[in-house]
Amino acid sequence: KSTQSNILVQLQSLNHLISIYSFATACDLTGMEDQLTSTIDCTVSCMAAHPHDADICMLGCQMLRIISTSGLVTQGPPVVNTEACGLLILLDAVEAVVTALTSVTGKQSTSFQLTSDALRVLKNILRSHRTAKDKIINAANFSGMERIVGGMLEHSGSASIQEDGCILIWSLCFNDSSNQICVDRCNGIMAIILAMMGHSDVAAVQENACGALHTMSFNQSIKTTIVDNGGVQCCVQAMQNHPTKRVLLERACTALISLVMNTNQPENPVVMSREGINALVNILLSNTLGAKLHIYAAHVLSILVQGTANALLLCDVGMSNELMNALNSVAQSSKENSERVRLIIMALSGGQ
């Protein structure tokens, strides 16, 4: 800390710390609390002293990412270290990370690594301490959300950045209308949809993106933006590409329940594609996805078939014994679901 003006010394020190803590990731860090606190404090101070130095900020974010996932585990991927993340919050690491995202410009490779590590740090902190939500939003003169979205758009080809960016948007906007509006204003909807389109084969990206779209769709104006920019079709595509991923399918269905419904005119829901209708029917026909997902798929269909075009598409599918059995099981789960199934059966029989 006494040599903050010497950038070379700072870089060498950060590199040594990264080497030490990379080795310690698979070790028990019990008894190292004082050293851990000093390491975080020095790293954050270094980043604060050199906010425009791309290399220092990149190494600082890498150091903080390693600390946030140092795991007390010896096998498998590192897990979030709740205690370490608590220290990161206490020692103003959130401010340092968001400031680094805001301030640094440089080589593409440096920018990519910094963004990747920074979003992972923020995700780990938020997963372990929900109270960090306001710190992330308010950091660097209230630019936290803007920089998360900016990082996604700048590095749209990185699946890991899109995965972390989507889950951050999802978590930060959950039951928070002001954050939803903030995301919309900084092109967050486009970032989510581009993530889904660019990484259609990556289940984790699709799952987090569907969750983010669902959360954002509770704002009526934003919901219209999502629909108008292909959000419904992106959810359908995710279902088609990952027909066995139960959690992803649940996220896609819950997003569609909100997106396709016309609250003011139930008889005019979003017009679904034939592929979308078929994807929902295939969920109902599956014997391995579970009753909960069957209920979600039936819920989406019951909203859709209140529109004539969607009802005709479902009628084209036709009734089968397997589909009838699945619908009967859904109907038995609750009175509300029984009414939904009645609408679906009516559409399957041509409205009779």
Solvent accessible surface area in square Angstrom, and as a share of the most:
residue,aa,sasa,rsa
1,K,131,0.56
2,S,114,0.73
3,T,59,0.34
4,Q,49,0.22
5,S,109,0.70
6,N,66,0.34
7,I,70,0.36
8,L,114,0.57
9,V,51,0.29
10,Q,14,0.06
11,L,37,0.18
12,Q,90,0.40
13,S,49,0.32
14,L,5,0.02
15,N,76,0.39
16,H,124,0.55
17,L,42,0.21
18,I,15,0.08
19,S,72,0.47
20,I,96,0.49
21,Y,6,0.02
22,S,56,0.36
23,F,163,0.68
24,A,10,0.07
25,T,29,0.17
26,A,47,0.37
27,C,52,0.31
28,D,97,0.50
29,L,12,0.06
30,T,106,0.62
31,G,56,0.54
32,M,53,0.24
33,E,73,0.33
34,D,117,0.60
35,Q,98,0.44
36,L,11,0.05
37,T,49,0.29
38,S,63,0.40
39,T,11,0.06
40,I,0,0.00
41,D,51,0.26
42,C,47,0.28
43,T,1,0.00
44,V,15,0.09
45,S,26,0.17
46,C,5,0.03
47,M,5,0.02
48,A,70,0.54
49,A,46,0.36
50,H,24,0.11
51,P,38,0.24
52,H,142,0.63
53,D,34,0.18
54,A,19,0.15
55,D,62,0.32
56,I,0,0.00
57,C,1,0.01
58,M,38,0.17
59,L,17,0.08
60,G,0,0.00
61,C,0,0.00
62,Q,43,0.19
63,M,0,0.00
64,L,0,0.00
65,R,66,0.24
66,I,11,0.05
67,I,0,0.00
68,S,0,0.00
69,T,13,0.08
70,S,1,0.00
71,G,5,0.05
72,L,110,0.55
73,V,48,0.28
74,T,114,0.67
75,Q,157,0.70
76,G,63,0.60
77,P,110,0.69
78,P,73,0.46
79,V,74,0.43
80,V,36,0.21
81,N,20,0.10
82,T,75,0.44
83,E,109,0.49
84,A,0,0.00
85,C,0,0.00
86,G,23,0.22
87,L,32,0.16
88,L,0,0.00
89,I,26,0.13
90,L,134,0.67
91,L,39,0.19
92,D,82,0.43
93,A,0,0.00
94,V,4,0.02
95,E,81,0.36
96,A,10,0.08
97,V,0,0.00
98,V,1,0.00
99,T,35,0.21
100,A,2,0.02
101,L,7,0.03
102,T,63,0.37
103,S,30,0.19
104,V,20,0.12
105,T,123,0.71
106,G,52,0.50
107,K,143,0.61
108,Q,114,0.50
109,S,78,0.50
110,T,7,0.04
111,S,17,0.11
112,F,77,0.32
113,Q,62,0.27
114,L,5,0.03
115,T,4,0.02
116,S,23,0.15
117,D,5,0.03
118,A,0,0.00
119,L,0,0.00
120,R,72,0.26
121,V,0,0.00
122,L,0,0.00
123,K,20,0.08
124,N,3,0.01
125,I,0,0.00
126,L,5,0.03
127,R,136,0.50
128,S,30,0.19
129,H,49,0.22
130,R,150,0.55
131,T,121,0.70
132,A,0,0.00
133,K,43,0.18
134,D,91,0.47
135,K,92,0.39
136,I,0,0.00
137,I,25,0.13
138,N,69,0.36
139,A,3,0.02
140,A,14,0.11
141,N,141,0.72
142,F,152,0.63
143,S,14,0.09
144,G,1,0.01
145,M,2,0.01
146,E,98,0.44
147,R,54,0.20
148,I,0,0.00
149,V,1,0.00
150,G,18,0.17
151,G,0,0.00
152,M,1,0.01
153,L,65,0.32
154,E,84,0.38
155,H,9,0.04
156,S,54,0.35
157,G,71,0.68
158,S,16,0.10
159,A,32,0.25
160,S,45,0.29
161,I,1,0.00
162,Q,2,0.01
163,E,44,0.20
164,D,2,0.01
165,G,0,0.00
166,C,0,0.00
167,I,41,0.21
168,L,1,0.00
169,I,0,0.00
170,W,49,0.17
171,S,25,0.16
172,L,0,0.00
173,C,0,0.00
174,F,117,0.49
175,N,133,0.68
176,D,32,0.16
177,S,72,0.46
178,S,76,0.49
179,N,11,0.06
180,Q,9,0.04
181,I,67,0.34
182,C,46,0.27
183,V,0,0.00
184,D,47,0.24
185,R,197,0.72
186,C,27,0.16
187,N,93,0.47
188,G,0,0.00
189,I,6,0.03
190,M,78,0.35
191,A,2,0.01
192,I,0,0.00
193,I,2,0.01
194,L,71,0.35
195,A,1,0.01
196,M,3,0.01
197,M,126,0.56
198,G,54,0.52
199,H,18,0.08
200,S,38,0.25
201,D,115,0.60
202,V,45,0.26
203,A,26,0.20
204,A,39,0.30
205,V,0,0.00
206,Q,2,0.01
207,E,45,0.20
208,N,13,0.06
209,A,0,0.00
210,C,0,0.00
211,G,2,0.02
212,A,0,0.00
213,L,0,0.00
214,H,51,0.23
215,T,4,0.02
216,M,0,0.00
217,S,3,0.02
218,F,142,0.59
219,N,33,0.17
220,Q,104,0.46
221,S,79,0.51
222,I,3,0.01
223,K,16,0.07
224,T,68,0.40
225,T,45,0.26
226,I,0,0.00
227,V,41,0.24
228,D,108,0.56
229,N,61,0.31
230,G,29,0.28
231,G,0,0.00
232,V,11,0.07
233,Q,77,0.34
234,C,15,0.09
235,C,0,0.00
236,V,1,0.00
237,Q,75,0.34
238,A,1,0.01
239,M,5,0.02
240,Q,73,0.32
241,N,60,0.31
242,H,18,0.08
243,P,81,0.51
244,T,110,0.64
245,K,101,0.43
246,R,116,0.42
247,V,54,0.31
248,L,2,0.01
249,L,1,0.01
250,E,15,0.07
251,R,84,0.31
252,A,0,0.00
253,C,0,0.00
254,T,29,0.17
255,A,0,0.00
256,L,0,0.00
257,I,27,0.14
258,S,19,0.12
259,L,1,0.01
260,V,0,0.00
261,M,71,0.32
262,N,47,0.24
263,T,92,0.53
264,N,136,0.70
265,Q,89,0.40
266,P,64,0.40
267,E,97,0.44
268,N,76,0.39
269,P,12,0.07
270,V,36,0.21
271,V,107,0.61
272,M,4,0.02
273,S,35,0.23
274,R,119,0.43
275,E,85,0.38
276,G,0,0.00
277,I,0,0.00
278,N,59,0.30
279,A,10,0.08
280,L,0,0.00
281,V,5,0.03
282,N,91,0.47
283,I,6,0.03
284,L,2,0.01
285,L,69,0.34
286,S,25,0.16
287,N,151,0.77
288,T,122,0.71
289,L,12,0.06
290,G,36,0.34
291,A,76,0.59
292,K,114,0.48
293,L,0,0.00
294,H,25,0.11
295,I,44,0.22
296,Y,50,0.19
297,A,0,0.00
298,A,0,0.00
299,H,33,0.15
300,V,0,0.00
301,L,1,0.00
302,S,3,0.02
303,I,10,0.05
304,L,0,0.00
305,V,14,0.08
306,Q,74,0.33
307,G,8,0.08
308,T,104,0.60
309,A,48,0.37
310,N,1,0.01
311,A,21,0.16
312,L,112,0.56
313,L,29,0.15
314,L,0,0.00
315,C,44,0.26
316,D,96,0.50
317,V,57,0.33
318,G,28,0.27
319,M,76,0.34
320,S,45,0.29
321,N,121,0.62
322,E,110,0.49
323,L,4,0.02
324,M,60,0.27
325,N,94,0.48
326,A,11,0.09
327,L,0,0.00
328,N,61,0.31
329,S,68,0.44
330,V,4,0.02
331,A,23,0.18
332,Q,153,0.68
333,S,59,0.38
334,S,48,0.31
335,K,184,0.78
336,E,111,0.50
337,N,11,0.06
338,S,46,0.30
339,E,79,0.35
340,R,44,0.16
341,V,4,0.02
342,R,115,0.42
343,L,41,0.21
344,I,1,0.01
345,I,52,0.26
346,M,75,0.33
347,A,8,0.06
348,L,11,0.06
349,S,56,0.36
350,G,48,0.46
351,G,50,0.48
352,Q,182,0.81
